[in-house]
Amino acid sequence: MNNFIWLIRKNGLSGMRGYFFLKFTFIKSMPKKSKPSIAKPYSEPKIKVPRFSEDAGFYTTKKRSFNMSRIKGKDTKPEKLLKKALWHAGIRYKSNKQKLPGKPDISLIKYRLVIFVDGSFWHGHDWENRKETIKSNRDFWIPKIERNMQRDREINRYYQSKGWTVLRFWDFEVKKELGMCVKRVVDHLN
């Protein structure tokens, strides 16, 4: 659908009061552009994550619900740290590019490089040991995190098949060893 706004001047009036706007809408039957899909069929069976609801036996307190609502999907502190360090190193990038599969946190399209900053809980760092420590709602959280890990592998395979490089940093790596993370990016660019 294309919208056109025409600005028409009324005679005898000055300034913006002298104009009025007409909006015309033309409808074209054009197919929508879709995002590039990840290579399918999946090489491993897709993990099913149960719905998180009280009816299914999952219960959350108001405090937990409030805490979960505060978790960000983009522009987290580790991401901001890495972006700021890359900017000061003279590296210019696109942030959270929506059109790229997996919505990478940082993308350098010219160099065919995508960078993800993964949270250690959400993306399963040391998963075999950590999943034993999950006490509540195990039926939800274990498949949820395993599906996130599976999706990360699919995204990596997709970019590698297209000739891109994927760099993944854990959030604690960015916080503790920021210089090493920036050095890895710079080494790839050179």
C-alpha positions as CSV (number, residue, x, y, z in Angstrom):
1,M,0.0,0.0,0.0
2,N,1.4,3.4,-0.9
3,N,0.3,6.6,0.7
4,F,0.7,10.0,-1.0
5,I,0.2,13.3,0.8
6,W,-0.3,16.3,-1.4
7,L,0.3,19.8,-0.1
8,I,-2.1,22.2,-1.7
9,R,-1.8,26.0,-1.3
10,K,-5.0,28.0,-0.6
11,N,-5.1,31.4,-2.2
12,G,-4.6,34.5,-0.1
13,L,-3.4,32.8,3.1
14,S,0.2,33.0,4.3
15,G,2.4,30.6,6.3
16,M,1.4,27.0,7.1
17,R,-2.2,28.1,7.6
18,G,-2.3,28.6,3.9
19,Y,-1.9,24.9,3.2
20,F,-4.1,21.9,3.6
21,F,-3.2,18.3,3.2
22,L,-4.9,15.7,1.1
23,K,-4.1,12.1,1.7
24,F,-4.6,9.5,-1.1
25,T,-4.1,5.8,-0.7
26,F,-3.4,3.5,-3.6
27,I,-3.6,-0.2,-3.0
28,K,-1.4,-2.4,-5.0
29,S,-1.5,-6.2,-4.8
30,M,2.2,-6.8,-4.4
31,P,3.6,-9.6,-2.3
32,K,5.2,-8.6,1.0
33,K,8.9,-8.9,1.3
34,S,9.8,-11.6,3.7
35,K,12.8,-11.9,5.9
36,P,15.4,-14.4,4.7
37,S,14.6,-17.7,6.3
38,I,17.0,-19.9,8.1
39,A,18.0,-23.0,6.1
40,K,15.3,-25.6,6.5
41,P,14.6,-28.4,7.1
42,Y,16.3,-28.4,10.5
43,S,19.1,-30.9,10.8
44,E,17.9,-31.7,14.4
45,P,14.3,-32.0,15.5
46,K,12.9,-28.7,16.8
47,I,12.5,-28.6,20.6
48,K,9.0,-27.9,21.7
49,V,8.7,-25.4,24.6
50,P,5.5,-25.7,26.7
51,R,3.4,-22.5,27.1
52,F,4.0,-20.7,30.4
53,S,0.6,-20.5,32.1
54,E,-0.9,-21.2,35.4
55,D,-3.3,-23.7,33.8
56,A,-0.4,-25.8,32.7
57,G,0.8,-26.0,36.3
58,F,3.3,-23.1,36.0
59,Y,2.9,-20.6,38.8
60,T,4.8,-17.3,39.3
61,T,4.7,-14.8,42.1
62,K,4.0,-11.1,41.4
63,K,7.6,-10.3,42.3
64,R,9.0,-12.9,39.8
65,S,6.6,-11.7,37.1
66,F,7.8,-8.1,37.7
67,N,11.5,-9.2,37.5
68,M,10.9,-11.1,34.3
69,S,9.2,-8.1,32.7
70,R,12.4,-6.0,33.3
71,I,14.6,-8.4,31.2
72,K,15.6,-6.7,28.0
73,G,15.9,-8.2,24.6
74,K,18.3,-5.7,23.2
75,D,20.7,-3.0,24.4
76,T,21.7,-4.8,27.5
77,K,24.6,-3.6,29.6
78,P,27.2,-6.0,28.1
79,E,26.0,-5.0,24.5
80,K,26.3,-1.3,25.3
81,L,29.8,-1.9,26.7
82,L,31.0,-3.8,23.6
83,K,29.3,-1.2,21.2
84,K,31.0,1.7,23.0
85,A,34.4,0.0,23.0
86,L,34.1,-0.8,19.2
87,W,33.0,2.8,18.5
88,H,36.1,4.1,20.4
89,A,38.3,1.7,18.4
90,G,37.0,3.3,15.2
91,I,34.7,0.4,14.1
92,R,31.4,1.5,12.8
93,Y,28.5,-0.9,12.9
94,K,24.8,-1.4,12.6
95,S,23.0,-2.2,15.8
96,N,20.2,-4.8,16.1
97,K,19.6,-5.1,12.4
98,Q,16.0,-6.4,12.1
99,K,16.3,-7.7,8.5
100,L,19.1,-10.1,9.3
101,P,18.2,-13.5,10.6
102,G,18.6,-13.9,14.3
103,K,18.7,-10.1,14.7
104,P,22.4,-9.8,15.5
105,D,23.3,-7.4,18.3
106,I,26.1,-5.9,16.1
107,S,26.5,-6.3,12.4
108,L,29.3,-5.2,10.0
109,I,27.7,-5.9,6.7
110,K,30.7,-4.6,4.7
111,Y,32.9,-7.3,6.3
112,R,30.1,-9.9,6.4
113,L,30.4,-10.2,10.2
114,V,27.7,-10.5,12.8
115,I,28.3,-10.3,16.6
116,F,26.0,-11.7,19.3
117,V,26.4,-11.0,23.0
118,D,24.7,-13.9,24.7
119,G,23.4,-14.0,28.3
120,S,24.9,-17.0,30.1
121,F,21.6,-18.1,31.5
122,W,19.4,-17.6,28.4
123,H,21.9,-19.2,26.0
124,G,23.0,-22.1,28.2
125,H,26.6,-21.4,29.2
126,D,27.8,-24.6,31.1
127,W,24.4,-26.0,30.5
128,E,25.0,-29.5,31.7
129,N,25.9,-28.3,35.2
130,R,23.5,-25.3,35.3
131,K,20.3,-27.2,34.3
132,E,20.7,-29.3,37.5
133,T,20.4,-26.1,39.6
134,I,17.0,-25.0,38.1
135,K,14.5,-25.8,40.9
136,S,11.2,-24.2,39.8
137,N,9.3,-24.7,36.6
138,R,11.9,-27.1,35.2
139,D,9.3,-28.4,32.6
140,F,9.3,-24.9,31.1
141,W,12.9,-23.6,31.6
142,I,14.9,-26.6,30.4
143,P,13.2,-26.9,27.0
144,K,13.2,-23.1,26.7
145,I,16.9,-22.8,27.1
146,E,17.7,-25.8,25.0
147,R,15.5,-24.4,22.2
148,N,17.5,-21.1,22.5
149,M,20.8,-23.1,22.2
150,Q,19.4,-25.0,19.2
151,R,18.3,-21.7,17.5
152,D,21.8,-20.3,18.1
153,R,23.3,-23.3,16.3
154,E,20.8,-22.8,13.4
155,I,21.7,-19.2,13.1
156,N,25.5,-20.0,13.1
157,R,25.0,-22.6,10.3
158,Y,22.9,-20.1,8.3
159,Y,25.5,-17.4,8.3
160,Q,28.4,-19.7,7.7
161,S,26.6,-21.2,4.7
162,K,26.3,-17.7,3.3
163,G,30.0,-16.9,3.8
164,W,29.6,-14.7,6.9
165,T,31.5,-14.9,10.1
166,V,29.7,-15.2,13.4
167,L,31.3,-14.0,16.6
168,R,29.6,-14.9,19.9
169,F,30.6,-13.4,23.2
170,W,29.2,-14.4,26.6
171,D,28.0,-11.5,28.8
172,F,30.6,-12.2,31.5
173,E,33.4,-12.2,28.8
174,V,32.4,-8.7,27.7
175,K,32.2,-7.5,31.3
176,K,35.5,-9.0,32.5
177,E,37.6,-9.2,29.3
178,L,36.3,-6.3,27.1
179,G,39.7,-5.7,25.5
180,M,40.0,-9.3,24.4
181,C,36.5,-9.2,22.8
182,V,37.4,-6.0,20.9
183,K,40.7,-7.5,19.8
184,R,38.9,-10.5,18.3
185,V,36.7,-8.2,16.3
186,V,39.7,-6.1,15.1
187,D,41.7,-9.2,14.2
188,H,38.8,-10.5,12.1
189,L,38.6,-7.1,10.2
190,N,42.3,-7.1,9.4
